[in-house]
Amino acid sequence: MELENQLLARGERTAIRRFTRTDVEAWVSWPRHSDPLLQDYNSPYLKPRERDLWYAERAARPDHAMYAIEDADTNLIGRLFLRQIDTVRRSAILGVDLRSDRLDEGLGTDALRAFTRYFFEDLRQETLKLDVAAYNDRARWVYEKLGWVRVGEHWNTYPSIFMPGVFEDPAMAPIRPFFRAQPGSISVLHYDMDLTQQNWLEVNGR
Ligand SMILES: CC(C)(COP(=O)(O)OP(=O)(O)OC[C@H]1O[C@@H](n2cnc3c(N)ncnc32)[C@H](O)[C@@H]1OP(=O)(O)O)[C@@H](O)C(=O)NCCC(=O)NCCS
């Protein structure tokens, strides 16, 4: 039987275990992203009762799994999610985010390398899918480095307050083609990427 704090995968500088109700407390106190492009990854403001509900609702989803990323000192420094777990196709859709003050230290690459090994070798799955905003160059690079391949694209729609200044701020001009404005909403281009067990073996296999 899998214990709550049992390590499921170990990288060189990170480890992966199940995300617990206790982790919600640490997650909601993470510092907020200052980069306007990463606002979507800030934790929501949740009162204690709402944290219970947030966790219970997700933990109960049959096609969903939540994992914690720990650093070498066992601090919670990131989260990994699987959604739309498909037991027939042996696939799932991945989500990942690190706390804002731990980006660009190599921890995301390390954790994803460890997690994909767990996903393909231990869970014996076939395809780990994800979608990534076209403007998120860092995440796209990390995924490509680990073997994910672009297989399609789609537009996600958000309330128009989502990305203030994207059509006016000259600094945002290079990423403007990835946004479309509609009355009351804004759409953002996302790339669909797949990591198959075969690709994973070619890139990461022993
Ligand atoms: C995406 C994320 C998980 C990556 O983890 P990380 O620990 O920050 O990334 P790493 O330090 O392991 O690697 C970053 C790589 O991107 C490169 N990089 C950094 N900023 C970049 C940019 N603007 N454009 C292109 N590459 C960039 C780095 O040079 C490094 O590449 P290298 O290892 O070849 O030198 C993390 O940044 C994160 O949680 N971001 C916020 C939430 C998010 O974007 N989630 C993904 C949603 S799909």
The ligand as an SDF file (V2000), in Angstrom:
LIG
                    3D

 48 50  0  0  0  0  0  0  0  0999 V2000
    8.0520   25.5580  -16.3050 C   0  0  0  0  0  0  0  0  0  0  0  0
    8.7980   25.1730  -15.0390 C   0  0  0  0  0  0  0  0  0  0  0  0
    8.1460   23.9410  -14.4120 C   0  0  0  0  0  0  0  0  0  0  0  0
   10.2540   24.8210  -15.4230 C   0  0  0  0  0  0  0  0  0  0  0  0
   10.9850   24.5370  -14.2550 O   0  0  0  0  0  0  0  0  0  0  0  0
   12.3370   25.3740  -13.9120 P   0  0  0  0  0  0  0  0  0  0  0  0
   12.9430   24.7320  -12.7400 O   0  0  0  0  0  0  0  0  0  0  0  0
   12.0220   26.8280  -13.7870 O   0  0  0  0  0  0  0  0  0  0  0  0
   13.1860   25.1360  -15.2250 O   0  0  0  0  0  0  0  0  0  0  0  0
   14.7100   24.6540  -15.2980 P   0  0  0  0  0  0  0  0  0  0  0  0
   15.5420   25.5780  -14.4760 O   0  0  0  0  0  0  0  0  0  0  0  0
   14.7870   23.2030  -15.0070 O   0  0  0  0  0  0  0  0  0  0  0  0
   15.0010   24.8450  -16.8510 O   0  0  0  0  0  0  0  0  0  0  0  0
   14.7050   26.0590  -17.4720 C   0  0  0  0  0  0  0  0  0  0  0  0
   15.2880   26.0210  -18.8700 C   0  0  0  0  0  0  0  0  0  0  0  0
   14.6250   27.0190  -19.6510 O   0  0  0  0  0  0  0  0  0  0  0  0
   15.5730   27.9750  -20.0830 C   0  0  0  0  0  0  0  0  0  0  0  0
   14.8640   29.2390  -20.0550 N   0  0  0  0  0  0  0  0  0  0  0  0
   14.6290   30.0400  -19.0080 C   0  0  0  0  0  0  0  0  0  0  0  0
   13.9050   31.0980  -19.4000 N   0  0  0  0  0  0  0  0  0  0  0  0
   13.7040   30.9560  -20.7360 C   0  0  0  0  0  0  0  0  0  0  0  0
   13.0510   31.7270  -21.7270 C   0  0  0  0  0  0  0  0  0  0  0  0
   12.4460   32.8680  -21.4230 N   0  0  0  0  0  0  0  0  0  0  0  0
   13.0350   31.2590  -22.9950 N   0  0  0  0  0  0  0  0  0  0  0  0
   13.6360   30.1020  -23.3330 C   0  0  0  0  0  0  0  0  0  0  0  0
   14.2830   29.3120  -22.4250 N   0  0  0  0  0  0  0  0  0  0  0  0
   14.3140   29.7620  -21.1500 C   0  0  0  0  0  0  0  0  0  0  0  0
   16.7320   27.8670  -19.1250 C   0  0  0  0  0  0  0  0  0  0  0  0
   17.9170   28.3270  -19.7230 O   0  0  0  0  0  0  0  0  0  0  0  0
   16.7620   26.3660  -18.8890 C   0  0  0  0  0  0  0  0  0  0  0  0
   17.2790   25.6890  -19.9920 O   0  0  0  0  0  0  0  0  0  0  0  0
   18.6620   24.8490  -19.8740 P   0  0  0  0  0  0  0  0  0  0  0  0
   18.4770   23.8650  -18.7610 O   0  0  0  0  0  0  0  0  0  0  0  0
   18.7970   24.1920  -21.1950 O   0  0  0  0  0  0  0  0  0  0  0  0
   19.7110   25.8700  -19.5590 O   0  0  0  0  0  0  0  0  0  0  0  0
    8.8210   26.3580  -14.0180 C   0  0  0  0  0  0  0  0  0  0  0  0
    9.5500   27.4450  -14.5690 O   0  0  0  0  0  0  0  0  0  0  0  0
    7.4270   26.8570  -13.6270 C   0  0  0  0  0  0  0  0  0  0  0  0
    6.7780   26.2910  -12.7640 O   0  0  0  0  0  0  0  0  0  0  0  0
    6.9880   27.9600  -14.2680 N   0  0  0  0  0  0  0  0  0  0  0  0
    5.7460   28.6120  -13.8810 C   0  0  0  0  0  0  0  0  0  0  0  0
    4.5210   27.7780  -14.2060 C   0  0  0  0  0  0  0  0  0  0  0  0
    4.5590   27.2050  -15.6170 C   0  0  0  0  0  0  0  0  0  0  0  0
    4.9520   27.8790  -16.5850 O   0  0  0  0  0  0  0  0  0  0  0  0
    4.1510   25.9330  -15.7240 N   0  0  0  0  0  0  0  0  0  0  0  0
    4.1340   25.2300  -16.9810 C   0  0  0  0  0  0  0  0  0  0  0  0
    2.7900   25.3610  -17.5870 C   0  0  0  0  0  0  0  0  0  0  0  0
    2.5800   24.4360  -19.0930 S   0  0  0  0  0  0  0  0  0  0  0  0
  1  2  1  0
  2  3  1  0
  2  4  1  0
  2 36  1  0
  4  5  1  0
  5  6  1  0
  6  7  2  0
  6  8  1  0
  6  9  1  0
  9 10  1  0
 10 11  2  0
 10 12  1  0
 10 13  1  0
 13 14  1  0
 14 15  1  0
 15 16  1  0
 15 30  1  0
 16 17  1  0
 17 18  1  0
 17 28  1  0
 18 19  1  0
 18 27  1  0
 19 20  2  0
 20 21  1  0
 21 22  1  0
 21 27  2  0
 22 23  1  0
 22 24  2  0
 24 25  1  0
 25 26  2  0
 26 27  1  0
 28 29  1  0
 28 30  1  0
 30 31  1  0
 31 32  1  0
 32 33  2  0
 32 34  1  0
 32 35  1  0
 36 37  1  0
 36 38  1  0
 38 39  2  0
 38 40  1  0
 40 41  1  0
 41 42  1  0
 42 43  1  0
 43 44  2  0
 43 45  1  0
 45 46  1  0
 46 47  1  0
 47 48  1  0
M  END
$$$$
